[in-house]
Amino acid sequence: MLNLEGRVAAVFGLANKRSIAWGIAQKLQQAGARLAISYQNERMKAEAQDLIADLPGAEAFQCDVSNDEEIHHVFAQLKERYGKLDVLVHSIGYAPAEELKNDFVQTTRDGFRIAHDVSVYSLIALSRGAAPLMPEGGSIITLTYYGAEKVVPHYNVMGVAKAALEATVRYLAADLGKQNIRVNAISAGPIKTLAARGIGGLSDMLKAHADRAPLHRNTEQLEVGGAAVFLASEMASGITGETIFVDSGYNIMGF
């Protein structure tokens, strides 16, 4: 196990025990990091806090990443509580449900805007808040999916948003590299998260993934968490602007 003792990690995007953010938080905590975990709103507060209570030393913070005032407030809280950040995890993606049911050509202007605001712009806003708390450098990690590169049925506008997210990773890496802040994405295979359940044909997607991936199985949350620990550690000190696949090898296959 890599050692993250003395590191402070802020994990944004915890919804429930199926969240990729939950798998990442567990692995970061096992590696010794102090955790600040953010949930979206009052509706998600009780379930999030119940989970966070299972991680010794972890603390909960509320932040709706579509609200600049809340982002400013949460980073002020983090600065006051910890004084610094070493790791920022952005595990956030959302598009209105209807946008994932209709044909892509029917994408609405508002649905396109919401998907990019919540799923992409939030990484820029959170990185801007985190950077001043990383005076000695740090690691920023986001979550993407293969639908950014290839057409995945029903993924629709989220695929376009994930493509924008991966480009954002590269631009942020170029901007923040001079501060020794690394920015990378993990492209996880399909997992039954709260967000994924809104995608039509998820069961078929999971089956196809397990059938075609070289490891012949689906991806697990904790495997994504292990990759995040690696990217947060000094072992990844020379890696930035990259998309790392944790998908049982699915992305290497043609058909």
C-alpha positions in Angstrom: 0.0 0.0 0.0 1.3 3.4 -0.9 1.7 5.8 2.0 -0.2 9.1 2.0 0.4 9.9 5.7 0.3 13.6 6.3 -1.6 14.3 3.1 -5.0 16.1 3.0 -7.4 14.9 0.3 -10.7 16.6 -0.6 -13.1 14.3 -2.4 -16.1 15.8 -4.2 -19.1 13.9 -5.4 -20.1 11.4 -2.7 -23.7 10.4 -3.1 -24.0 6.9 -1.7 -22.1 3.6 -1.2 -22.2 2.9 -4.9 -20.4 6.2 -5.7 -17.0 5.9 -7.3 -16.1 8.7 -4.9 -16.8 6.3 -2.0 -14.4 3.7 -3.4 -11.7 6.4 -3.8 -12.3 7.8 -0.3 -11.9 4.3 1.2 -8.6 3.7 -0.5 -7.2 7.2 0.3 -8.1 6.7 3.9 -6.5 3.2 4.0 -3.3 4.9 2.6 -3.3 7.3 5.5 -4.7 10.5 4.0 -6.8 12.9 6.0 -10.2 13.2 4.2 -12.5 16.1 3.6 -15.5 14.7 1.8 -18.1 16.8 0.0 -21.8 15.9 -0.7 -24.1 18.0 -2.9 -27.0 19.2 -0.7 -29.2 18.6 2.3 -31.1 15.8 0.6 -27.9 13.8 0.4 -26.6 14.8 3.8 -27.8 12.0 6.0 -26.6 9.1 3.7 -23.3 10.8 3.0 -22.6 11.5 6.7 -23.5 7.9 7.6 -20.8 6.7 5.2 -18.2 9.2 6.2 -18.7 8.1 9.8 -17.1 4.8 8.8 -13.9 6.5 7.8 -11.9 7.5 11.0 -10.9 11.1 10.9 -12.9 12.0 7.8 -15.0 15.2 7.8 -18.1 16.2 5.8 -18.6 19.4 3.9 -21.6 20.4 1.8 -21.0 22.0 -1.7 -23.2 22.3 -4.8 -20.6 22.7 -7.5 -23.0 24.6 -9.7 -23.0 27.4 -7.2 -19.8 29.6 -7.1 -20.6 31.0 -3.6 -20.8 27.5 -2.2 -17.5 26.6 -3.9 -15.8 29.7 -2.4 -17.3 28.9 1.0 -16.1 25.3 1.1 -12.5 26.2 0.2 -12.6 28.8 2.9 -13.7 26.1 5.3 -11.0 23.7 4.0 -8.3 26.4 4.4 -9.4 27.1 8.0 -9.7 23.5 8.9 -6.6 22.0 7.3 -4.4 24.9 6.1 -3.5 23.1 2.9 -4.6 20.5 0.4 -2.5 17.8 -1.3 -5.2 16.0 -3.3 -8.4 17.0 -5.0 -10.8 14.4 -6.4 -13.6 15.5 -8.7 -16.0 12.6 -9.1 -18.9 14.5 -10.5 -21.0 14.1 -13.6 -24.6 14.9 -14.4 -27.0 15.4 -17.3 -30.8 15.7 -17.1 -32.4 12.2 -17.4 -34.3 13.0 -20.6 -31.0 13.8 -22.4 -29.9 10.2 -21.8 -33.2 8.7 -23.2 -33.8 10.5 -26.4 -31.6 10.4 -29.6 -28.5 12.5 -29.3 -29.7 14.8 -32.1 -32.6 15.8 -29.8 -30.2 17.2 -27.1 -31.7 20.4 -25.8 -29.7 23.6 -25.3 -30.5 23.6 -21.6 -29.5 20.0 -21.2 -26.2 20.6 -23.0 -25.5 23.6 -20.8 -26.3 21.7 -17.6 -24.2 18.7 -18.5 -21.2 20.8 -19.3 -21.6 23.2 -16.3 -21.9 20.4 -13.7 -19.6 17.8 -15.3 -16.9 20.0 -16.8 -16.8 23.6 -15.6 -17.0 22.4 -12.0 -13.5 20.8 -12.4 -12.1 24.3 -13.5 -13.9 26.0 -10.5 -12.7 23.4 -8.0 -9.2 23.5 -9.3 -9.1 27.3 -9.1 -10.2 26.9 -5.4 -7.7 24.2 -4.6 -4.6 25.6 -6.3 -3.9 28.3 -3.6 -4.1 25.5 -1.0 -1.4 23.5 -2.8 1.7 25.8 -2.4 4.1 22.8 -2.6 2.2 21.1 -5.4 -0.5 18.5 -5.4 -2.6 16.1 -7.4 -6.0 16.8 -9.0 -7.9 13.8 -10.2 -11.2 13.6 -12.2 -13.3 10.7 -13.5 -14.1 10.2 -17.1 -15.5 7.3 -19.3 -14.8 5.7 -22.7 -17.9 7.4 -24.1 -15.6 10.5 -24.4 -13.8 8.7 -27.3 -16.3 6.4 -28.9 -20.1 6.4 -29.3 -21.8 4.6 -26.4 -25.6 4.1 -27.0 -27.7 6.3 -24.6 -24.6 8.1 -23.2 -25.4 11.0 -25.5 -24.5 14.5 -24.2 -22.5 12.9 -21.3 -20.1 11.5 -23.9 -19.6 15.0 -25.3 -19.2 16.4 -21.8 -16.6 13.8 -20.9 -14.7 14.6 -24.1 -14.7 18.3 -22.9 -13.6 17.1 -19.4 -10.6 15.3 -20.8 -9.6 18.3 -22.8 -10.0 20.4 -19.7 -7.6 18.0 -17.8 -4.9 18.8 -20.5 -5.4 22.6 -20.3 -5.4 22.6 -16.5 -2.3 20.4 -16.5 -0.6 23.0 -18.7 -1.7 25.9 -16.5 -1.0 24.4 -13.1 2.2 22.5 -13.9 4.3 25.5 -13.0 2.9 25.2 -9.5 3.9 21.4 -9.4 0.2 20.6 -9.5 -0.6 17.5 -11.6 -4.0 17.0 -13.2 -5.1 13.6 -14.5 -8.3 11.7 -15.3 -9.2 8.1 -14.6 -11.4 6.5 -17.2 -13.3 3.9 -15.3 -15.3 1.1 -16.8 -19.1 1.2 -16.3 -20.1 0.9 -12.6 -23.7 0.9 -11.1 -23.5 4.3 -9.6 -26.4 6.6 -8.9 -25.6 8.6 -12.1 -25.1 5.5 -14.3 -28.5 4.2 -13.4 -30.0 7.1 -15.4 -28.4 5.7 -18.6 -30.7 3.5 -20.7 -29.4 0.0 -21.3 -27.0 0.0 -18.4 -27.4 -3.7 -17.9 -26.5 -4.4 -21.6 -23.5 -2.0 -21.3 -22.2 -3.9 -18.3 -22.7 -7.3 -20.0 -21.0 -6.2 -23.2 -18.1 -4.7 -21.1 -17.6 -8.0 -19.2 -17.8 -10.1 -22.4 -15.3 -8.1 -24.4 -12.8 -6.8 -21.8 -9.6 -8.9 -21.6 -10.2 -9.6 -17.9 -13.8 -10.6 -18.7 -15.4 -8.8 -15.9 -16.6 -5.4 -14.9 -14.7 -2.7 -13.0 -15.0 -2.4 -9.2 -15.1 0.9 -7.2 -12.0 0.0 -5.2 -9.9 -0.6 -8.3 -10.6 3.0 -9.3 -9.7 4.0 -5.8 -6.4 2.2 -6.1 -5.6 4.1 -9.2 -6.5 7.4 -7.5 -4.1 6.5 -4.6 -1.3 6.0 -7.2 -2.0 9.3 -8.9 -2.1 11.0 -5.5 1.3 9.6 -4.6 4.9 10.5 -5.4 5.0 7.3 -7.5 3.0 9.3 -10.2 5.1 12.5 -9.8 5.9 12.6 -13.5 2.4 12.0 -14.8 0.1 14.9 -15.7 -2.5 15.7 -18.3 -3.2 12.0 -18.9 -6.2 9.7 -19.0 -5.6 6.5 -17.2 -7.9 3.6 -18.0 -9.2 1.3 -15.2 -11.7 -0.7 -17.3 -10.4 -4.3 -17.3 -8.7 -3.5 -20.6 -12.0 -2.9 -22.5 -10.6 0.2 -24.3 -7.9 -1.8 -26.1 -10.3 -4.0 -28.0 -11.6 -3.5 -31.5 -14.5 -5.9 -31.5 
